[in-house]
């Protein structure tokens, strides 16, 4: 897996120069990736090594078969987002599969830790022609809505439940307590804003991109200019192995 890391420098809404990272990866060969997926699959899905790989693959395949094409692409985009974010050194603080139903929806798509700080991950994808900037923008807006719209379901409560169910010795109890406090704030109508948090918006395109990496970086730089977040890193994925991954799950 070749993850290309690049620096992005932009001027935020406070007129400060911000230095951050964009990570780009192209998945176009399932054979080269399969050993990584085999090793990571159970931990991503269940965070519990007592589960076996093959039954877990069948479990996810069964869930995907109940979804429409758009939902399948979204779920698979999220899985590969976990592969990438774990690879660059973040620790997963959530389960891939929802606790309450046979789906992957859980408030935020992911919660991660890095140096005892938590990061919110949101994955957005496109299976028709699109550009990464649009999906990154959509992911950021989705996080904003989840955090700031108190009329919606409490995303922090679900995040607490996910952290509590980690059985792989990776649970960060300090982060759990911080997230629990945010959950209580949400219940009590205490408003928080997106600029208080660390974000990992992820874009996945399932068709060949019309842009080269320099154009993607330029687009993202423009998108981030005059915004304000505690910290943000960007992940862009071109995924050409959707059908191969479905076959991997089925077999």
C-alpha positions in Angstrom: 0.0 0.0 0.0 1.6 3.3 -1.2 0.2 6.2 0.8 1.5 9.5 -0.6 1.8 12.2 2.1 1.9 15.9 1.2 2.0 19.1 3.2 -0.8 21.7 2.8 -0.4 25.3 4.0 -3.5 27.5 4.2 -4.6 30.7 5.9 -7.4 30.1 8.3 -10.3 32.5 9.3 -8.1 34.0 12.0 -5.5 34.9 9.3 -3.0 32.3 10.7 -1.0 30.1 8.5 -1.9 26.4 9.2 0.3 23.5 8.2 -1.3 20.2 7.8 -1.2 16.9 5.8 -3.1 15.4 2.9 -2.8 11.6 2.4 -3.5 10.2 -1.1 -3.8 6.5 -1.9 -4.9 4.5 -5.0 -6.3 1.0 -4.5 -6.1 -0.8 -7.9 -4.8 -4.2 -7.0 -6.6 -6.4 -4.6 -4.0 -9.1 -4.7 -1.3 -6.8 -3.4 -3.6 -5.6 -0.6 -5.2 -8.9 0.5 -2.7 -9.8 3.2 -3.2 -6.4 4.8 -7.0 -6.7 4.7 -6.8 -10.3 6.2 -4.7 -9.0 9.1 -6.8 -5.9 9.8 -10.3 -7.2 9.0 -11.5 -8.6 12.3 -9.9 -5.7 14.3 -11.6 -3.1 12.2 -15.0 -4.8 12.4 -15.1 -6.1 15.9 -12.0 -5.0 17.8 -11.9 -8.4 19.3 -9.4 -11.1 18.3 -11.6 -13.9 19.5 -13.6 -13.6 16.3 -12.4 -15.5 13.2 -11.8 -13.9 9.8 -13.9 -16.0 7.5 -17.2 -15.8 9.6 -16.6 -12.1 10.0 -16.2 -11.6 6.2 -19.5 -13.5 5.7 -21.2 -11.4 8.3 -20.2 -8.2 6.5 -21.1 -9.7 3.1 -24.6 -10.6 4.4 -25.1 -7.0 5.6 -23.9 -5.5 2.3 -26.3 -7.8 0.3 -29.2 -6.0 2.1 -28.0 -2.6 0.9 -28.6 -0.8 -2.3 -25.6 0.0 -4.6 -25.1 3.5 -3.2 -25.0 2.2 0.4 -22.6 -0.6 -0.6 -20.2 1.8 -2.1 -20.4 4.0 1.0 -19.8 1.1 3.4 -16.8 -0.2 1.4 -15.4 3.3 1.2 -15.6 3.6 4.9 -13.8 0.2 5.4 -10.9 1.3 3.3 -10.8 4.6 5.1 -10.1 2.7 8.3 -7.4 0.7 6.5 -5.6 4.0 5.6 -6.1 5.9 8.8 -4.8 3.0 10.9 -1.8 2.7 8.5 -0.8 6.3 9.1 -0.6 5.7 12.8 -4.0 6.5 14.3 -5.7 4.1 16.7 -9.3 3.2 16.0 -11.7 4.0 18.8 -14.9 2.6 17.2 -16.3 -0.5 15.6 -17.0 -0.6 11.8 -20.3 -2.3 12.4 -23.1 -0.5 14.2 -24.0 -2.0 17.6 -27.8 -1.6 17.3 -28.5 -2.9 13.9 -27.1 -4.7 10.9 -25.5 -1.5 9.4 -22.5 0.6 9.5 -24.2 3.9 10.6 -23.2 5.1 14.0 -23.3 8.9 14.2 -19.8 9.7 13.2 -18.2 7.2 10.8 -15.2 6.9 13.0 -13.4 8.0 16.1 -9.6 7.8 16.4 -6.9 8.6 18.9 -3.4 9.9 18.3 -1.2 11.0 21.2 -4.1 10.8 23.6 -6.1 13.2 21.5 -9.3 12.2 19.7 -10.1 12.8 16.0 -13.5 12.6 14.3 -13.5 10.7 10.9 -16.2 11.1 8.3 -16.2 9.2 5.0 -18.0 10.4 1.8 -17.8 8.7 -1.6 -18.9 8.9 -5.2 -19.4 6.2 -7.7 -20.1 8.6 -10.6 -17.6 11.2 -11.9 -16.7 13.7 -9.2 -13.7 15.4 -7.6 -12.2 14.9 -4.1 -12.8 18.5 -3.0 -16.5 18.0 -3.2 -16.5 14.9 -1.1 -14.2 16.4 1.5 -16.5 19.4 1.7 -19.5 17.1 2.2 -17.7 15.2 4.9 -16.8 18.3 6.8 -20.4 19.6 6.5 -21.7 16.2 7.8 -19.5 16.5 10.9 -20.6 20.1 11.5 -24.3 19.1 11.4 -23.7 16.1 13.7 -21.9 18.3 16.3 -23.9 21.6 16.0 -27.5 20.5 15.3 -28.9 19.6 18.7 -32.2 18.5 17.3 -30.6 15.4 15.8 -29.6 12.2 17.5 -26.7 12.4 19.9 -23.6 11.3 18.0 -21.4 11.4 21.2 -23.6 8.8 23.0 -23.1 6.3 20.2 -19.4 7.0 20.2 -19.2 6.2 23.9 -20.9 2.9 23.3 -18.4 2.1 20.6 -15.4 2.9 22.7 -16.9 0.8 25.6 -17.2 -2.2 23.3 -13.5 -2.3 22.2 -12.0 -5.6 23.3 -8.5 -5.3 21.7 -6.7 -3.4 24.4 -6.8 -0.2 22.4 -9.6 1.4 24.3 -8.6 4.9 25.5 -10.5 5.5 28.7 -9.4 9.1 28.9 -10.9 9.8 25.5 -14.0 7.9 26.6 -14.5 10.3 29.5 -14.1 13.3 27.2 -16.6 11.9 24.8 -19.0 11.0 27.6 -18.9 14.7 28.8 -19.7 15.8 25.2 -22.6 13.4 25.2 -24.0 14.9 28.4 -23.5 18.4 27.0 -25.5 17.4 23.9 -28.3 16.0 26.1 -28.4 19.2 28.1 -28.4 21.5 25.1 -24.9 22.8 25.6 -23.7 23.9 22.2 -20.3 23.0 20.7 -18.9 24.0 17.3 -16.9 22.2 14.8 -13.8 24.4 15.3 -13.3 22.8 18.7 -12.4 19.4 17.2 -9.8 17.5 15.3 -11.1 16.2 11.9 -10.3 13.5 9.4 -12.6 14.0 6.4 -12.2 11.3 3.8 -13.1 11.3 0.2 -13.3 8.1 -1.9 -13.9 8.1 -5.7 -14.7 4.8 -7.3 -14.1 6.0 -10.9 -10.8 7.2 -12.3 -10.2 10.8 -11.2 -9.9 13.6 -13.8 -7.3 15.3 -11.6 -3.7 14.8 -10.8 -2.4 15.0 -7.3 -1.2 18.6 -7.6 -4.7 19.7 -8.7 -6.3 17.8 -5.8 -4.0 19.5 -3.4 -4.7 22.9 -4.9 -8.4 22.3 -4.6 -8.2 21.2 -1.0 -6.1 24.3 -0.1 -8.8 26.5 -1.6 -11.5 24.6 0.3 -9.7 25.0 3.7 -8.8 28.7 3.3 -10.7 30.9 5.7 -11.9 28.0 7.7 -11.1 27.2 11.4 -10.7 23.8 13.0 -8.7 22.7 16.0 -6.7 20.4 13.7 -7.5 18.7 10.3 -5.9 16.2 8.1 -7.3 15.2 4.7 -7.5 11.7 3.2 -8.2 11.1 -0.5 -8.7 7.6 -1.9 -9.1 6.4 -5.5 -10.7 2.9 -5.1 -10.8 0.7 -8.2 -11.3 -2.6 -6.4 -14.9 -2.4 -5.4 -16.0 -5.6 -7.2 -12.8 -7.4 -6.1 -13.6 -6.6 -2.5 -17.1 -7.9 -2.8 -15.7 -11.2 -4.3 -13.2 -11.3 -1.4 -16.0 -11.1 1.1 -18.1 -13.7 -0.8 -15.3 -16.2 -1.1 
